[in-house]
Structures are given as C-alpha cells and as structure tokens.
C-alpha cells in the first residue's frame, strides 16, 4: 500500500508576483545568489553601470515583532533591521515614506517630533535573536534607506523614497560632581537623564576620600576622578584657565600672542605665589621627559600650596615620578605647553567658558534619602525579590561585597544569644514601651564577664528604643544605614542568621545595582553606602533634570510651604 504524505495547508494569500525568469537569465542577473565565493563588489552602485542597483533594508511591523499588547504601540511604528533585499523595480507596487526619529520615552515629545510620513522607526529588530536594540544616530540626520516588504495580502510590496529627515539629536551635558562619594548620585542622575533623552556624562568628580575615588573610578572609567579637596580643585580651575590663555588655547585678550615671547615667561605674575617658597631640590638637576599631572597644592604635603606638576624624569620609570612646584619648572615651558595643550583637547578639567553645558553638583549624604529617612527598598522581602541573594556563599557564586562586618567576641556572643524574634529574657517592658532590667543585680554574663545586655542598650534614648541589637524582620521598613553597621544603637541584625547585613545587602537597600563595586576595607564600604544617595532617588532627579533641560514639560510644585507666623498663639493645625 502506498503511503500518503500529509501536506501542509497552502496559504492562499501567498503566491508569486510577475512572470517566471529563466535560469540562465537569473544566474546572469544575480550571480551571487548561486556562487558563495562571489565578491560583494556588485552590491555597490558603480558610476559606469547602466542599471542602478537598489538594496533595501527590511522593516518589520509591530504585529510581527510584538506578539502581545501590540495595540499599545503606535500603528505607524515599524522596526528596522539589517536584512537587505534587492527586488527589481518591476515588482514594486507603490512607495512609502519611512523616517527615523530619536528614541524618546516621552510620548508627547515623540509625537511632536514625528514629521509627515507613512511609517517611522526608532529601534532596530534582529529576527535572528528576536531582540530589539536602540539605534545610533548618524550625525544629526537619519540615514535614508530603501525598503521592500510585504504590504498586503495580494503580494504587493512597497519601497520608501530616499528621504533625509532631521531629528533632534540627544543633547549632551557634562557633570562635575563635587563631594562625589562613591558615585551613587552621579550614577542615578545619568540613568535618569538617559530616560528623558539627555546624554548626561560624569566628566569630573572630586572627593577627599581615596577609597570613594577608587570606587567611582572603577565604575565610571570615563570620569576624571580627583582625590583632593573641593577648595583645591576650584583653585586649580582658576590656574588651569590661566594656562590655557597663556598658550593661546582660548580666544581671549590674555593670550600669549599679546605677551612678550621671552624665555623667562614662566615668571609671569599669574603663576607667582608669595605665600609659599618651594624648597631647593637636594638632588642634582634632572631632565624632564614629560608632564603627566597637575594639582593645586602638593598631593603628599598639604603645607605646600600653589600650582604643582607631576613630572616623569627622562631615563626613569613611573616609580620615580615627582610633584614639582611651577617655579621649579621655569626651564620646562615646552613640556608644560605640551601637557596643557593635550589636556585641553582631552578636556581633563572644565573651563568657565563652557559652564553653560556643565552641571555642577553639590551633594550630601543621608539627608538626601527623604523626609522619613526610609530607603528605596521598604523591606527585606522586596530586596530578596529583586534577585535572590544566596544566604551562604558557594564556590560558583560571584557577588561583589556580599560579606558582613566581623563583630568583636562579645558582640558576636550577644547576637548568638538574642532570639530570632522578641522575648529576650532579663528585660521588662513597661507601658509606653519603656525597657528596664528585670533584676539589675542578677544579670546574665558572657564568658568574658561582660553583661549579655549592656547598659548602653537599655539607657539608649532613655529606654524607649528597641534598636540596640535589634533584629530586622522580613516585612518591616528598614531605615538608612548611617555609615556604620555596628548593632549597638541600630537594628542591623539579619532575621535568621547571627550576623549584621552584608555590604551588598545594604547596597541593594540603597538601590545600587549588583555590578557596582566598592573598594576599601569593610568599614569603608559601609561608610560609602551610608553616605550615598539612594540611586532610585537620583534617577528620578536625573529624569526631571533632563525633561526640564529640554523644555519639554513644566513641573508644578508638589506642595505649598506653610506661611511663617510671627505670633506664638497662631493656629498651625491643618
């Protein structure tokens, strides 16, 4: 018996368009379709060719890309791809105008930007990986393309006109972060500004703590991080501008073209400092190979003020680099000129002439968390829900800073004795939640002889606080970690384990992403997290900043301040 092959149901909407082409003609017109070794030179249109070849990029409709909730996408929106097609012109039924627009999150702003067209695209679709990605704008114009795609059930295809459409390029802003800390505020601002369509980049950051500078430098490699005081940095900016003017890098009246070009120009009054006289070098003279750094004040000696340069000695390595006062380098003007010129091109320091595009940020720490001093994550349940943290480290798990502070012996023994929830023996809770010792004379002792419940734990806030050595619970609100994790006067103990929260756990409570690394010893990392602004708070500020900077929306005040009253008897009730 002959086996009957079950055929697939033929779609009546799919059929060929036009007359069939002979095999010889097809091989002549499209040889690269039959020979894989054929070069791609034919893809480029030649001025000598008689027939111009059009290679179209394929665009996908939202119904083909977004299977569900496609009704939420604009009907004119399509997604460009890198797939190309070369259908001959005799197969094109009609033309469409498809333009590229910038990927703006604000729908109102995007609709105002879209010109008159049949379709628009702002993202790229990869049918191979079934993924969407943002487009990189080419200059200030959208590249024109010719597409061929299925347009209707009768097999008609479409192609767009070669049209160039101007779209608003994402404006770029530079960020100068003074008192930067570990960079939580900068990170959040840049993330939030990107959501609004503004490219905010942290160009410079200043802080006196070397560990916070190391953390920011690792997570923001594009940032010029300086470990110095804000006062020294601002003084350096003044001197930097003078140097740029001196070497004709700025179009000002103080350029060196208007000064005498003499050999002792380094003795200019702009660079003299009467308050400090540099010490005479004890070693013999050396030749400067190049200048590699600049600072106002000696980085290793706070008493030495004035402009200093870090120099590389000729014939020596980096371990012999030294900081020299500018008066000691008056014979090295050419080396200083090279350094200033290169630094000006690389924008290593901001100039006052470009401050209109620079956001100067002064940021504090814990007061920025909010009026109620509560973090981004309100409970450990929400923290764990982000991405489950392992309770115990394994050899295959790599999570930065997931380690707790090692408590001293007495504190650790206290933590082990404290119950996982309530009912600590030896205490009496009176009405009003005031805590006292049940029997002050007979108190339980630790092996070291110290009391299990220390005096300061009960006397803290006159016995009205439950924070000393308090355990957190999964569904309770968690306050900001104020730079130190010791459990003496704050509730920082894990609900089920005999330890305080790890650095990564408190960092997650502050909204830090898991890829954000911190440096320094364990206490320094807790300090960095405690001083940091919650990243979600900074992200919201960055979004509002970007929207306001572009003038897309005016935000009304969230609340009206209560009018001040001079009368002591005035009614302040609401």
C-alpha positions in Angstrom: 0.0 0.0 0.0 1.3 3.4 -0.9 1.9 5.8 2.0 0.0 9.0 1.6 2.1 12.1 2.6 0.1 14.6 4.5 0.9 18.1 3.0 0.7 21.3 4.9 -2.2 23.5 4.2 -1.3 26.0 1.5 -1.8 29.7 2.4 -4.0 31.2 -0.4 -2.5 34.6 0.4 1.0 33.6 -0.6 1.7 33.5 -4.3 4.4 34.6 -6.8 4.3 38.0 -8.4 5.3 38.5 -12.1 6.4 36.2 -14.8 8.9 33.4 -14.1 12.6 34.1 -15.1 14.8 31.7 -17.0 17.6 30.0 -15.0 20.3 31.4 -17.3 18.9 34.9 -17.0 18.7 34.7 -13.2 22.3 33.4 -12.9 23.4 36.3 -15.1 21.5 39.0 -13.2 22.1 37.6 -9.6 25.3 35.5 -9.8 26.0 36.0 -6.0 22.8 34.0 -5.3 24.4 30.9 -6.9 28.0 31.3 -6.1 29.0 31.8 -2.4 32.6 32.8 -3.4 31.4 35.7 -5.5 32.6 39.0 -4.1 30.3 41.6 -2.8 31.6 44.3 -5.1 28.4 44.1 -7.1 26.4 45.5 -4.1 27.9 48.9 -4.5 26.5 51.1 -7.3 29.0 51.9 -9.9 29.0 55.1 -11.9 29.7 53.1 -15.0 26.9 50.6 -14.5 23.9 51.0 -16.8 21.4 50.0 -14.2 21.4 51.4 -10.7 21.0 48.7 -8.1 18.9 49.3 -5.1 19.5 47.3 -1.9 16.6 47.8 0.5 16.6 47.3 4.3 13.8 45.2 5.6 11.4 46.8 8.2 9.1 44.8 10.5 5.7 45.7 11.6 4.7 45.7 15.3 2.3 42.8 14.6 5.3 40.7 13.5 7.6 41.7 16.4 5.3 42.3 19.3 3.0 39.3 19.6 1.1 40.5 22.6 0.0 44.0 23.6 0.7 45.3 20.0 -2.3 47.6 20.5 -0.1 49.7 22.8 2.3 50.5 20.0 1.7 53.3 17.5 0.3 51.9 14.3 2.8 53.9 12.3 5.8 52.4 14.2 7.9 49.8 12.5 11.3 48.3 13.3 14.3 48.5 11.0 16.7 45.5 10.6 20.0 44.9 8.9 18.5 42.4 6.5 18.6 43.6 2.9 16.6 42.8 -0.2 17.1 43.5 -3.9 13.8 43.0 -5.5 13.8 44.5 -9.0 11.7 47.7 -9.5 9.1 45.9 -11.7 8.0 44.1 -8.5 7.3 47.3 -6.5 3.7 48.2 -6.3 3.9 51.6 -4.5 6.2 53.8 -2.4 6.1 54.7 1.3 7.9 57.3 3.3 9.6 55.9 6.4 11.7 58.1 8.6 13.9 57.7 11.6 13.2 59.5 14.9 15.1 59.7 18.1 14.1 57.2 20.8 12.4 59.5 23.3 10.5 58.0 26.2 8.1 60.9 26.5 5.3 60.0 24.1 4.1 63.6 23.8 7.5 64.8 22.8 7.9 62.0 20.3 4.6 62.6 18.6 5.5 66.3 18.3 8.8 65.3 16.6 7.5 62.8 14.1 7.2 64.5 10.6 4.6 63.8 7.9 5.3 60.2 6.9 3.7 56.8 6.4 5.8 55.0 9.0 8.6 55.8 11.4 11.2 53.7 13.3 13.3 54.4 16.4 14.6 50.9 17.2 16.3 48.0 15.4 14.9 44.5 15.3 17.1 41.4 14.9 15.0 38.5 13.6 17.8 36.0 14.3 17.9 36.7 18.1 14.3 38.1 18.3 15.7 41.2 20.1 15.2 44.9 20.0 18.0 47.5 20.3 18.5 51.2 20.2 19.7 52.9 17.1 22.8 55.1 17.0 22.0 58.3 15.2 24.3 59.1 12.3 25.3 62.7 12.9 22.2 64.9 13.1 20.3 63.2 10.3 18.5 59.9 9.8 20.1 57.8 7.1 17.8 57.3 4.1 17.0 53.8 3.1 15.0 51.9 0.5 13.0 49.0 1.8 10.9 46.3 0.3 8.4 44.4 2.5 5.1 42.6 2.4 2.4 45.3 2.4 -0.9 43.4 1.8 -2.4 40.0 1.2 -2.2 40.3 -2.6 1.6 40.2 -2.6 2.1 43.9 -3.2 5.4 45.3 -2.0 6.5 48.8 -1.0 9.5 51.0 -1.1 10.2 54.3 0.6 11.6 57.4 -1.1 15.2 58.3 -0.5 14.4 60.9 2.2 16.6 62.6 4.7 14.8 63.7 7.9 16.4 65.9 10.5 15.7 64.7 14.0 16.7 66.2 17.3 19.9 64.6 18.5 20.1 63.7 22.1 21.6 66.8 23.8 24.7 66.1 25.8 25.5 67.5 29.2 28.7 67.2 31.3 28.5 66.6 35.0 31.0 67.9 37.6 30.4 66.1 40.8 31.9 67.8 43.9 31.9 65.7 47.1 31.1 62.8 44.8 31.4 59.9 47.3 31.3 56.5 45.6 29.2 57.9 42.8 25.6 56.9 43.6 24.3 60.4 42.8 26.2 60.6 39.5 25.1 57.1 38.5 21.4 57.8 39.2 21.4 61.2 37.5 23.0 59.7 34.3 20.5 56.8 34.3 17.5 59.1 34.8 18.7 61.7 32.3 19.1 58.9 29.7 15.4 58.0 30.2 14.4 61.6 29.3 16.6 61.6 26.1 19.5 63.6 27.5 23.0 62.1 27.4 24.4 63.2 30.8 28.0 62.1 31.3 30.0 62.5 34.6 33.2 64.1 33.2 34.8 65.1 36.5 34.5 64.0 40.1 36.2 65.3 43.3 36.4 63.8 46.8 38.9 63.8 49.6 38.4 60.1 50.4 40.7 57.9 48.4 38.5 54.8 48.7 35.4 56.5 47.3 37.5 57.9 44.5 38.7 54.3 43.7 35.1 53.0 43.7 33.9 55.8 41.4 36.9 55.4 39.1 36.2 51.7 38.7 32.5 52.1 37.9 32.9 55.2 35.8 36.1 54.7 33.7 35.2 57.7 31.5 35.4 60.1 34.5 38.4 62.2 35.5 38.4 61.4 39.3 40.5 63.6 41.5 41.3 62.8 45.1 41.6 66.3 46.6 39.5 68.9 48.5 36.9 70.9 46.7 38.7 74.1 47.6 41.9 72.9 46.0 40.0 71.8 42.9 38.3 75.2 42.4 41.7 76.9 42.8 43.1 74.6 40.2 40.4 75.6 37.7 41.4 79.2 38.0 45.0 78.3 37.3 44.1 76.0 34.5 42.2 78.8 32.7 45.3 81.0 33.1 47.5 78.3 31.5 45.0 77.8 28.6 45.0 81.6 28.0 48.8 81.7 28.2 49.3 79.1 25.5 46.6 80.6 23.1 44.1 77.8 23.6 41.3 80.3 24.4 40.2 83.2 22.3 40.8 85.8 25.0 42.7 89.1 25.3 45.2 87.5 27.7 46.5 85.0 25.1 50.2 84.7 24.7 50.0 86.5 21.3 49.7 89.7 23.2 52.5 88.9 25.6 56.2 89.1 25.1 57.6 85.8 23.8 60.7 85.7 26.1 62.4 82.9 27.7 61.5 83.8 31.2 57.8 83.9 30.6 57.2 81.3 33.3 58.0 84.1 35.8 54.6 85.7 34.9 52.8 87.3 37.8 49.9 84.9 37.2 52.0 82.0 38.4 53.8 83.6 41.3 52.7 82.7 44.8 54.1 84.9 47.7 52.7 82.6 50.4 54.9 79.6 49.5 58.5 79.4 48.6 59.5 75.9 47.3 62.4 74.1 48.9 65.6 73.9 46.9 66.0 70.4 45.4 68.6 68.4 47.3 69.4 66.2 44.4 71.2 67.2 41.2 69.3 68.6 38.3 67.4 66.2 36.1 65.8 66.4 32.6 62.0 66.3 32.4 60.8 63.9 29.8 57.1 64.9 30.1 54.5 66.3 32.4 51.8 63.8 33.3 49.7 65.5 36.0 48.6 68.8 37.6 47.4 69.7 41.1 46.9 72.8 43.2 48.9 72.0 46.3 51.3 69.1 46.8 49.2 65.9 47.0 51.5 64.4 49.6 52.1 67.6 51.6 49.2 69.8 52.5 51.5 72.6 53.6 52.9 73.1 50.1 50.3 75.2 48.3 50.4 76.6 44.7 50.4 75.0 41.3 52.2 71.7 41.0 53.0 69.4 38.1 53.7 65.7 38.2 56.8 65.1 36.0 58.4 62.0 34.5 62.2 62.1 34.6 64.0 61.1 31.5 65.5 57.7 31.8 63.4 56.7 34.8 60.2 54.8 35.3 56.9 55.7 36.9 58.1 54.9 40.4 60.4 58.0 40.2 57.7 60.4 39.2 57.7 63.5 41.4 55.5 66.6 42.1 57.3 69.8 41.4 56.2 73.4 42.0 55.7 75.5 38.9 58.6 77.8 39.9 61.0 74.9 39.8 60.0 74.2 36.1 60.6 77.6 34.5 63.1 75.9 32.1 60.4 73.3 31.0 57.9 75.6 29.4 57.7 73.4 26.3 56.9 70.3 28.3 54.2 72.3 30.2 52.8 73.6 26.9 52.5 70.1 25.5 50.7 68.9 28.6 48.3 71.8 28.7 47.5 71.5 25.0 46.9 67.8 25.2 44.8 68.2 28.4 42.8 70.9 26.8 42.0 68.6 23.9 41.1 65.8 26.2 39.0 68.1 28.4 40.7 66.8 31.6 39.4 69.9 33.5 36.3 72.1 33.0 36.7 75.7 31.9 34.4 78.5 32.9 33.7 79.3 29.3 31.9 76.0 29.0 30.0 76.1 32.2 26.7 76.6 30.4 26.9 72.9 29.4 28.2 71.7 32.8 26.1 70.6 35.7 27.9 71.4 38.9 26.6 69.0 41.6 27.0 69.5 45.3 25.6 66.5 47.2 25.2 65.5 50.8 24.6 62.0 52.2 21.9 60.6 54.4 19.7 63.8 54.5 19.1 63.3 50.8 17.3 60.0 51.4 13.9 61.6 52.1 12.0 63.2 54.9 11.2 59.9 56.6 14.7 58.5 56.3 13.5 55.4 54.6 15.4 53.7 51.8 14.3 52.6 48.4 13.5 49.0 49.4 11.0 49.1 52.3 11.6 45.5 53.4 14.0 42.6 53.0 11.2 40.8 51.1 11.4 43.3 48.3 15.2 43.3 48.5 15.3 39.5 48.0 12.7 39.7 45.2 15.0 41.7 43.0 17.4 38.9 42.5 17.8 36.2 45.2 20.9 36.7 47.2 22.5 33.4 48.4 22.4 33.1 52.2 25.7 31.3 52.1 28.5 31.9 49.6 29.4 29.0 47.3 32.3 28.4 45.1 30.3 29.1 41.9 28.6 32.3 43.1 30.2 35.6 42.4 28.6 38.6 44.1 30.6 41.7 45.0 30.8 42.7 48.7 28.4 40.1 50.0 30.1 39.8 53.3 29.2 41.2 56.8 31.3 43.1 59.3 33.2 40.8 61.7 31.9 41.6 65.1 34.1 41.5 68.2 33.8 38.5 70.5 31.4 40.0 73.0 29.0 41.4 70.4 29.0 38.1 68.4 28.2 36.1 71.5 25.4 38.6 72.3 24.0 38.3 68.8 24.0 34.5 69.1 22.1 34.6 72.4 19.5 37.1 71.2 16.3 35.3 70.0 15.3 35.4 66.4 12.1 37.2 67.4 11.2 39.0 70.6 11.1 37.8 74.2 14.7 38.5 75.3 15.0 37.3 78.9 16.1 39.7 81.7 14.1 42.7 80.5 10.7 44.2 81.5 8.7 46.3 79.1 6.5 48.8 80.9 3.5 50.7 79.4 4.7 53.2 76.9 7.3 50.7 75.6 9.9 51.7 78.1 12.5 49.0 78.7 14.2 48.3 82.1 16.3 45.4 83.6 14.1 42.8 85.4 16.8 42.4 88.1 19.7 44.8 87.7 21.8 42.9 90.3 21.4 39.4 88.8 22.2 39.8 85.1 23.3 37.1 82.7 27.0 37.3 81.9 29.1 36.4 78.8 32.2 34.2 79.1 34.3 37.3 79.1 32.4 38.6 82.2 30.6 41.4 80.3 26.8 41.5 80.7 24.8 39.9 78.0 22.6 43.0 77.8 25.0 46.0 78.1 23.9 49.2 80.0 24.0 51.4 76.9 21.5 49.1 75.1 18.9 49.9 77.8 19.8 53.5 78.5 19.7 54.4 74.8 17.0 57.1 74.3 16.0 56.7 78.0 14.9 53.1 77.4 12.4 54.0 74.7 14.3 52.5 71.8 14.2 48.9 70.5 17.1 49.5 68.0 20.2 48.3 70.0 21.0 44.7 68.9 17.6 44.6 67.2 16.8 42.0 64.6 15.2 43.1 61.3 12.1 41.2 60.1 11.2 40.3 56.6 8.3 42.7 56.2 9.3 45.7 58.3 10.6 49.0 57.0 14.4 49.5 57.1 16.0 52.8 57.8 19.1 54.2 56.1 22.4 52.7 57.1 24.3 55.7 58.6 27.9 54.8 57.7 28.4 52.3 60.5 26.9 48.8 60.8 27.7 48.0 64.5 24.4 46.9 66.2 24.9 49.0 69.3 22.3 51.6 68.5 20.6 50.4 65.3 18.7 47.4 64.2 21.0 45.8 61.6 20.9 42.1 62.5 19.8 39.5 60.0 16.4 38.0 60.7 17.6 34.4 60.8 21.4 34.5 60.9 23.7 35.6 63.7 25.3 38.5 61.7 24.7 42.0 60.5 23.6 42.8 57.0 26.3 42.4 54.4 27.7 45.3 52.3 25.8 44.1 49.3 22.5 43.8 51.2 22.7 47.4 52.4 23.9 48.5 49.0 20.7 46.9 47.5 18.7 48.8 50.0 20.2 51.9 48.7 19.3 50.9 45.1 22.9 50.1 44.0 23.0 47.7 41.0 24.8 44.4 41.7 27.5 45.3 39.2 28.6 48.3 41.2 31.8 47.5 43.0 33.1 49.2 46.2 36.7 49.5 47.4 38.4 49.9 50.7 38.2 47.9 53.9 34.9 46.5 55.1 34.1 49.6 57.3 35.0 52.0 54.4 32.5 50.2 52.2 29.7 50.5 54.7 30.6 54.2 55.0 30.4 54.7 51.3 26.9 53.1 51.1 25.7 55.0 54.1 26.8 58.3 52.7 25.4 57.6 49.3 22.1 59.0 47.9 19.7 56.2 47.0 20.2 55.5 43.3 16.4 55.5 42.5 16.1 58.9 44.1 19.0 60.2 42.0 17.5 58.5 38.9 14.2 60.4 39.4 16.0 63.7 39.8 18.0 62.9 36.6 14.8 62.3 34.7 13.2 65.6 35.8 16.5 67.4 35.1 16.6 66.0 31.5 12.9 66.9 30.9 13.4 70.4 32.3 16.6 70.9 30.4 14.9 70.2 27.1 11.9 72.4 28.0 9.5 69.5 27.3 7.5 69.9 30.4 7.0 72.3 33.3 6.6 70.6 36.7 4.4 72.2 39.3 5.3 72.4 42.9 4.5 69.3 44.8 3.3 71.2 47.9 3.0 74.7 49.1 5.1 75.8 52.1 3.2 76.8 55.2 3.3 80.6 55.6 5.5 81.6 58.5 3.8 83.1 61.5 5.2 85.6 63.9 2.6 85.1 66.6 3.2 82.4 69.2 -0.5 81.8 69.6 -1.2 81.3 65.9 -3.1 78.2 64.9 -0.8 75.8 63.0 -3.1 72.9 62.8 -4.2 71.7 59.4 
